[in-house]
Amino acid sequence: MKVAFFTDTFLPQINGVTKTLARLIAYLDQKGIEHLVLAPDHEEEDYFKYNVERFLSFKFFLYPECRISIPNFFRMNKKLKDFNPDLIHIVTEFNMGLAGLQYGRTNNIPILSSYHTNFNQYLDYYNLGFLDQWLWEYMRWFHNSCHKNLCPSNETRKMLSNKGIMNLGIWSRGIDCQVFQPDFRSRLFRKSLGVDDKIVLLYVGRVSFEKDLDILFQSLKNLNVNYYSKISLLITGDGPMLQQYKSQAPDNVIFTGYKQGEELAQIYASADIFMFPSTTETFGNVIMESMASGVPIVSVAAGGIKDNLIDGYNGLMCSPRNVKEFTEAAAKLIENEELRLQMGQEARRYAMSKSWKNVFDTLIGDYEDVIYHHKNKPGLSA
């Protein structure tokens, strides 16, 4: 089997999509499955260990982690002809995705697409809600042109089905419980930040409009009325709103910047409560990373988060954009150390049941299914 990936975001960009794709490629290497990635160029150092063909690009204003590519179709077609893929996997719906769609349809190659980002929800944050209907019309056309469409959660699948997108399946996400684990908790690290005697609240992710960080900071303001000397909030990540939040944050907020690898694992494990207010997640990788680190969650009943956060078991769930509920849930865990520890243990136990191997084994089954149906039932979708 040979798989060609078309994506508008790839390493060295770091986000949930690129992390998942990098893990998948490592899995394909282990299985001896050949692959080619067609992706945008990037101003940072390239990742030469991957079989990747790069194309001129510029940042997409709604989502800087995605880039708008300008493919060189002569070079692309030559590379694909030499590679001769059995399947095209489209990772994003923009220019590279359109190129993959066109190539697959022109050359009679089966196409599988994966849905990762609720771009429609971003529109309201950027005062572009009037584009919602047009965006969904485009998404319907794009995904219904593919033989199969995979999404990361049951909630996302239900939403896409309601919007008229067909041939849906689930490609969930896993977690590496060796990379993220409670053993990485570091008193020395906590001391270095001056929070060793504090209950540490943590947010990891983009610092941007669509992550609903206004809810987090309003809740912190409420919590500080009673717990100011008892708590600290760590913000780990980067994004367009970083400087604004830095200028407005109370002095029990610490901005660590963007972290990855061992540093990120240490930050997770050294926290006490993970706070995640975002309502735009199709899955929520950071939720699983926190659970694997043995840290209980305070988050919202929205999107893919609902697939893994079990209210009262591995965390506490709140209504979307509800400051009162978000504040009360955090206060409950701040007040009750025994409950915090119990939920952290259950979170770790839950994460250990979600291995990447099982996730990717299922995906390969989807690949084989799409290829089989395309060969044996021409004209029919998989």
Secondary structure as the mmCIF struct_conf table of DSSP 4:
data_model
#
loop_
_struct_conf.conf_type_id
_struct_conf.id
_struct_conf.beg_label_comp_id
_struct_conf.beg_label_asym_id
_struct_conf.beg_label_seq_id
_struct_conf.end_label_comp_id
_struct_conf.end_label_asym_id
_struct_conf.end_label_seq_id
STRN STRN1 LYS A 2 PHE A 6
BEND BEND1 ASP A 8 ASP A 8
TURN_TY1_P TURN_TY1_P1 LEU A 11 PRO A 12
BEND BEND2 GLN A 13 GLN A 13
BEND BEND3 ASN A 15 ASN A 15
HELX_RH_AL_P HELX_RH_AL_P1 GLY A 16 LYS A 31
TURN_TY1_P TURN_TY1_P2 GLY A 32 GLY A 32
STRN STRN2 GLU A 34 PRO A 40
BEND BEND4 GLU A 43 GLU A 44
TURN_TY1_P TURN_TY1_P3 PHE A 48 LYS A 49
BEND BEND5 TYR A 50 TYR A 50
STRN STRN3 VAL A 52 PHE A 55
STRN STRN4 SER A 57 LYS A 59
TURN_TY1_P TURN_TY1_P4 PHE A 61 LEU A 62
TURN_TY1_P TURN_TY1_P5 PRO A 64 GLU A 65
BEND BEND6 CYS A 66 CYS A 66
STRN STRN5 ARG A 67 SER A 69
HELX_RH_AL_P HELX_RH_AL_P2 PHE A 73 PHE A 83
BEND BEND7 ASP A 86 ASP A 86
STRN STRN6 LEU A 87 ILE A 90
BEND BEND8 GLU A 93 PHE A 94
HELX_RH_AL_P HELX_RH_AL_P3 ASN A 95 THR A 106
TURN_TY1_P TURN_TY1_P6 ASN A 107 ASN A 108
STRN STRN7 ILE A 111 SER A 114
HELX_RH_AL_P HELX_RH_AL_P4 PHE A 119 TYR A 125
TURN_TY1_P TURN_TY1_P7 TYR A 126 ASN A 127
HELX_RH_3T_P HELX_RH_3T_P1 GLY A 129 LEU A 131
HELX_RH_AL_P HELX_RH_AL_P5 ASP A 132 ASN A 144
TURN_TY1_P TURN_TY1_P8 SER A 145 SER A 145
BEND BEND9 CYS A 146 HIS A 147
STRN STRN8 LYS A 148 CYS A 151
BEND BEND10 PRO A 152 SER A 153
HELX_RH_AL_P HELX_RH_AL_P6 ASN A 154 ASN A 162
TURN_TY1_P TURN_TY1_P9 LYS A 163 GLY A 164
BEND BEND11 ASN A 167 ASN A 167
STRN STRN9 LEU A 168 ILE A 170
TURN_TY1_P TURN_TY1_P10 CYS A 177 VAL A 179
BEND BEND12 PHE A 180 PHE A 180
HELX_RH_3T_P HELX_RH_3T_P2 PRO A 182 PHE A 184
HELX_RH_AL_P HELX_RH_AL_P7 ARG A 187 SER A 192
TURN_TY1_P TURN_TY1_P11 LEU A 193 GLY A 194
TURN_TY1_P TURN_TY1_P12 ASP A 196 ASP A 197
BEND BEND13 LYS A 198 LYS A 198
STRN STRN10 ILE A 199 VAL A 204
BEND BEND14 GLY A 205 GLY A 205
BEND BEND15 SER A 208 SER A 208
HELX_RH_3T_P HELX_RH_3T_P3 PHE A 209 LYS A 211
TURN_TY1_P TURN_TY1_P13 ASP A 212 ASP A 212
HELX_RH_AL_P HELX_RH_AL_P8 LEU A 213 TYR A 227
TURN_TY1_P TURN_TY1_P14 TYR A 228 LYS A 230
STRN STRN11 ILE A 231 THR A 236
TURN_TY1_P TURN_TY1_P15 PRO A 240 MET A 241
HELX_RH_AL_P HELX_RH_AL_P9 LEU A 242 GLN A 248
TURN_TY1_P TURN_TY1_P16 ASP A 251 ASN A 252
STRN STRN12 VAL A 253 GLY A 257
HELX_RH_AL_P HELX_RH_AL_P10 GLY A 261 ALA A 269
TURN_TY1_P TURN_TY1_P17 SER A 270 SER A 270
BEND BEND16 ASP A 272 ASP A 272
STRN STRN13 ILE A 273 PHE A 276
BEND BEND17 THR A 279 THR A 279
BEND BEND18 THR A 282 PHE A 283
HELX_RH_AL_P HELX_RH_AL_P11 ASN A 285 ALA A 292
TURN_TY1_P TURN_TY1_P18 SER A 293 GLY A 294
STRN STRN14 ILE A 297 VAL A 300
BEND BEND19 ALA A 301 ALA A 301
HELX_RH_3T_P HELX_RH_3T_P4 GLY A 303 ASP A 307
TURN_TY1_P TURN_TY1_P19 ASN A 308 ASN A 308
STRN STRN15 ASP A 311 ASP A 311
TURN_TY1_P TURN_TY1_P20 GLY A 312 ASN A 314
STRN STRN16 GLY A 315 CYS A 318
TURN_TY1_P TURN_TY1_P21 PRO A 320 ARG A 321
HELX_RH_AL_P HELX_RH_AL_P12 VAL A 323 GLU A 335
HELX_RH_AL_P HELX_RH_AL_P13 GLU A 337 ALA A 351
TURN_TY1_P TURN_TY1_P22 MET A 352 SER A 353
HELX_RH_AL_P HELX_RH_AL_P14 TRP A 356 ASN A 376
BEND BEND20 LYS A 377 LYS A 377
TURN_TY1_P TURN_TY1_P23 PRO A 378 GLY A 379
BEND BEND21 LEU A 380 LEU A 380
#
